[in-house]
Structure formats: C-alpha cells, structure tokens
Amino acid sequence: MMSTIEIKNLSKTFQRTGASEQSAVTALESLDLWIQDGEFFTLVGPSGCGKSTLLDILAGLSSPSRGEVLVDGAPISGPSLERSVVFQQYALFPWLTAAANVQVGLESQARHGQGLNKAERRVRAHEYLSLVGLEGVEAKYPHELSGGMRQRVAIARALAHEPKVLLMDEPFAALDAQTREQLQDLLLDIWKRTKTTIVFITHGIEEAVYLGQKVAVMSSKPGKIKEIVDIDLEDRLSVDDIRSTRRFGEYRHHIWTLLHNSNQQETDTPTGKTLVTSGAPA
Ligand SMILES: Nc1ncnc2c1ncn2[C@@H]1O[C@H](COP(=O)(O)OP(=O)(O)OP(=O)(O)O)[C@@H](O)[C@H]1O
C-alpha cells in the first residue's frame, strides 16, 4: 500500500551566528517515520525537541538538511494546498469575514484554474462552517468571535479545499479545557467523515492518546523519535469518558514514563504488545 508520508533519515541543522563564532543546532537527527494514508498521527515531546521543525518541513515551509520527505512517493518541494496547516494562534485574516477566510484556499485553487466558481465557493464555505458547528457566522469578522470559534474557522479554512494531509501544530493549546475537549471531539468527528491524514503536535500526553491512532514520542538534543506507541482504544466518541478508563490511563502513564526517563531502554506496553521502535514498516 502507498503511504501518504515517508520520512527517511531526516536531519535538520540550524546555523547560529554568535558575536564571535558560528555554531550549529541539530534540531532533528536521522528521523524515520512512516505515516499511513488516512491515519491520525500525534507527536509529543519536550519543548525544543524539534516538533515544529518537523511540521514546518512537512508543510514545505522549511527544507531538510539531510534525508527526504515523500508524500505519495514525491518529494516535498514547497507549500501546497494538498497539505494544510493549522497553528496554535488563530492565523485568520482580520479584515476578512469568517466565510471569506474559509474561501482563501478555494480562491487560490480557482486562480490556478482548478477550482470552484464564485457561487460554488460560497456554498463550500457554508458547508465547512457548518461542519465545524459555525452555521450563521459567515458574515462575522474574527474579532467578533471567541477563541474557540476562531480556531473552528481556521480548521474549516484548512479543510475546505479538501487537502490530503492536515498538519496541526498545538492547535488547541491556547484554549480553555472545556473548549479544547469540544474541539478534540469535533476534530475526531471530521477525521472519521473525511479520512484526511492528520499529523497533530501537542504538549499534552492525554490529548495525544485521546486523538491518536499512533503517538510518536520524541526525545530532544538532538530531536529523535524515541518510540511509536500504537493506541488500541475503542472509538472515543462512542464511549463515555474514555479518559477515565484503565486502559487509557495505562497508555498515558506509559508515554509519561517515556518522556520522563530519557535513559530508559525498554518499557512494558500497557497491553503487553511489542512496541514499534521505529516508524518504518517491518
Ligand atoms: N530558525 C531557527 N534558527 C535556529 N534554531 C532554531 C530555529 N528553529 C528552531 N531552532 C532550534 O531547533 C530546536 C527545535 O525547535 P522546535 O521549535 O522545532 O522545537 P519544538 O519541539 O517545537 O518546541 P516547543 O514544544 O517549545 O514548541 C530548538 O533547539 C530550537 O531552538
């Protein structure tokens, strides 16, 4: 089967120029990952381990120092509407209405002759605002919306042109706990409906376990994948309060242990299954 994203031997080094000398920071070192088509893949790791660097490379905003990243077999050569990004801060255009913000990617497609006409774009924006639970806010400007609503608009905008991959860099970190949980459920619901491949970065172990089919645990200095944990839980949306179940707690604890014990070589898995230690398929 064709994988959507293959990361092979990826390294990223930043040059730093100080007052007297040049130094290099290795943000990512020899990373291998394989993210399947339609997978919900979460990444957790300590601050500075290279999560955003990896996402920027996947987005085509930054290029690898070594190694390669392939999407459906083709190397990434720059940003593309096939890979949408949602950042922590609501990167909406303040001078555009919610509907116009959602249409930004659609207009870009139309300029390249592949898109919808104006009336179709308006309908599509309405559809995607409804999908994120924001019917009726089409004409509102970002400053008239709450933080959670703005992030919903950002998700609608990222999805409206139907990308293959959704890249999310701590998208819910700035929200209050209740809104965050609502948007987690909304995202799971959208993922189930659209089967878009999602790569989701978070600081939150619980968030990673709740959302991910796989959780990649990173270690820092230099940034590496420490372990990939397969999360074998029921459909989160069909179980009441899955976060309180024993199994959920075991996954959370296992990942917590990985993050807090950087010298640890092996750990037992919550389910007794063998953990995958590299992202590459066997
Ligand atoms: N443009 C840059 N120039 C120099 N160093 C950089 C640059 N971008 C990132 N780094 C360094 O690379 C390392 C990884 O940074 P990155 O932002 O990817 O980490 P992160 O895991 O996303 O951190 P956080 O969780 O705090 O957002 C850090 O040491 C950082 O200082």
The ligand as an SDF file (V2000), in Angstrom:
LIG
                    3D

 31 33  0  0  0  0  0  0  0  0999 V2000
   15.1270   29.2070   12.8250 N   0  0  0  0  0  0  0  0  0  0  0  0
   15.8760   28.6580   13.7830 C   0  0  0  0  0  0  0  0  0  0  0  0
   17.1500   29.0420   13.9840 N   0  0  0  0  0  0  0  0  0  0  0  0
   17.9220   28.4670   14.9300 C   0  0  0  0  0  0  0  0  0  0  0  0
   17.4970   27.4820   15.7510 N   0  0  0  0  0  0  0  0  0  0  0  0
   16.2310   27.0580   15.6160 C   0  0  0  0  0  0  0  0  0  0  0  0
   15.3510   27.6270   14.6270 C   0  0  0  0  0  0  0  0  0  0  0  0
   14.1360   26.9960   14.7320 N   0  0  0  0  0  0  0  0  0  0  0  0
   14.2690   26.0990   15.7230 C   0  0  0  0  0  0  0  0  0  0  0  0
   15.5020   26.1280   16.2470 N   0  0  0  0  0  0  0  0  0  0  0  0
   16.0200   25.2680   17.3230 C   0  0  0  0  0  0  0  0  0  0  0  0
   15.7280   23.9160   16.9840 O   0  0  0  0  0  0  0  0  0  0  0  0
   15.3100   23.1730   18.1250 C   0  0  0  0  0  0  0  0  0  0  0  0
   13.9180   22.6110   17.8930 C   0  0  0  0  0  0  0  0  0  0  0  0
   12.9500   23.6720   17.8690 O   0  0  0  0  0  0  0  0  0  0  0  0
   11.3920   23.4340   17.6370 P   0  0  0  0  0  0  0  0  0  0  0  0
   10.7290   24.7590   17.6660 O   0  0  0  0  0  0  0  0  0  0  0  0
   11.1960   22.5980   16.4250 O   0  0  0  0  0  0  0  0  0  0  0  0
   11.0150   22.5950   18.9410 O   0  0  0  0  0  0  0  0  0  0  0  0
    9.5640   22.2050   19.4940 P   0  0  0  0  0  0  0  0  0  0  0  0
    9.6510   20.7780   19.8950 O   0  0  0  0  0  0  0  0  0  0  0  0
    8.5120   22.5620   18.5150 O   0  0  0  0  0  0  0  0  0  0  0  0
    9.4790   23.1480   20.7780 O   0  0  0  0  0  0  0  0  0  0  0  0
    8.1570   23.6950   21.5370 P   0  0  0  0  0  0  0  0  0  0  0  0
    7.4320   22.4930   22.0270 O   0  0  0  0  0  0  0  0  0  0  0  0
    8.7470   24.5150   22.6440 O   0  0  0  0  0  0  0  0  0  0  0  0
    7.3750   24.4980   20.5510 O   0  0  0  0  0  0  0  0  0  0  0  0
   15.3980   24.1380   19.3010 C   0  0  0  0  0  0  0  0  0  0  0  0
   16.6410   23.9550   19.9270 O   0  0  0  0  0  0  0  0  0  0  0  0
   15.3170   25.4960   18.6520 C   0  0  0  0  0  0  0  0  0  0  0  0
   15.9740   26.4690   19.4270 O   0  0  0  0  0  0  0  0  0  0  0  0
  1  2  1  0
  2  3  1  0
  2  7  2  0
  3  4  2  0
  4  5  1  0
  5  6  2  0
  6  7  1  0
  6 10  1  0
  7  8  1  0
  8  9  2  0
  9 10  1  0
 10 11  1  0
 11 12  1  0
 11 30  1  0
 12 13  1  0
 13 14  1  0
 13 28  1  0
 14 15  1  0
 15 16  1  0
 16 17  2  0
 16 18  1  0
 16 19  1  0
 19 20  1  0
 20 21  2  0
 20 22  1  0
 20 23  1  0
 23 24  1  0
 24 25  2  0
 24 26  1  0
 24 27  1  0
 28 29  1  0
 28 30  1  0
 30 31  1  0
M  END
$$$$
